[in-house]
Amino acid sequence: MKFSELGTKTLRNSPKDEESVNAKFLIQGGFINKLGAGIYTFLPLGLKVLNKVESIVREEMDVAGGTELLMPALHPAENWQITGRWDSFDALLKTKSNFGGEYAIGPTHEEIIYPLLSHFVSSYKDLPVSLYQIQTKFRDEKRAKSGLMRCREFRMKDLYSFHATGEDRDKYYEVMRKAYLKIFKRLGLNVIETKASGGTFSELSQEFQVIAESGEDTIYYCSKCKIGINKELRRELRSPTSGSLKSDFGACSGCKGELIEGHAVEVGNIFPLKKKFAEDFKLTFKDKSGKDTLVEAGCYGLGTSRVIGTIAEVCHDSKGIIWPRSIAPFSVHLLELDGKKAKIKAFTQKAYKRLLDAGVEVLYDERDVSAGEKFADADLIGIPFRAVISEKTGGKIELKERNSKKIKLIKVDELIKKLNGNIR
């Protein structure tokens, strides 16, 4: 894609009314546009990143046995009244129809998927079932802040699994735990598997936390074993000698090393729902003996838009974002300098075509602006490779990785090989 075809522009300065790093860089870099507190438009660059994140999530959910569907965002109030959450869910957005009836605008989908399953599950032979969706969610957050890390409108993958027994549910829980670890590895995020309170549904839930100074959660974690515990679950005791905080969870359960206290961002959460909503909606099945039995279930959430904000928060330098290759909007940022010279223009256009023909995703900056502006935008946008063609490169391409200071001259064929394309 040519830079001029994006239809958007980068900003010369970062927005003054934003405090979080991810909001500053994502807005300045032309990835998102703020409509209101916690409400963002995904611009072409941002949508490319979001689509890549969700593609990875979708692939791993499919491998883990999930089947995709899409549920409505508009929920009849009656469903939420059945569970008692119409009045108790603090962040629930509500609306009234001009023709009668009240609705919730979906923050989560337990109230929808349980009555849905009652149409299809009647026997133990119908189980297990694993269904997921990737959808826009809505929550009336009191303090919508931190860019994409806390929004009123956001993207999320939620999977619900339904089982005949708690034992079967727990086995699938482990399948999903491993799937989440694969997802975050592919996304380039170092996650800490963190024990946390499950609240209404379970004694424990498993959070996937990313260490970040801007994170709203406090966790105690082992940097070696990548496991931790949320502060909400930790019983703290003050040492009589040093006054420092210690705990009955003070040592890592894996290596017995000391736990570190740190701020973190939760990017995913998995926990057993057990029989809670099955009781509310009377979702039962006939077991092998013909007895009516409540369905066991698990819930697995992952914030796909929050992931983008988190990556921007932890993968950056003073100049801009440094995207992991797996989700970068393009593989290479091609900069044309001295473009007014016919020879340079022709060579750059030929290289651009060669890259496209080889299946390489290219952002081609052909704008008539200064070299300094092009370099600054390349750093801000954060595409993994920067390829420069100018009079100085002498028929070759100057290649630099975004997270490196090393620069080298290579031929177009070498660039294609470097980017894992196919020479044609």
Summary of the structure (lengths in Angstrom):
residues: 424
radius of gyration: 24.9
end to end distance: 19.2
largest distance: 82.6
contacts: 1373
relative contact order: 0.13
helix: 32%
strand: 31%
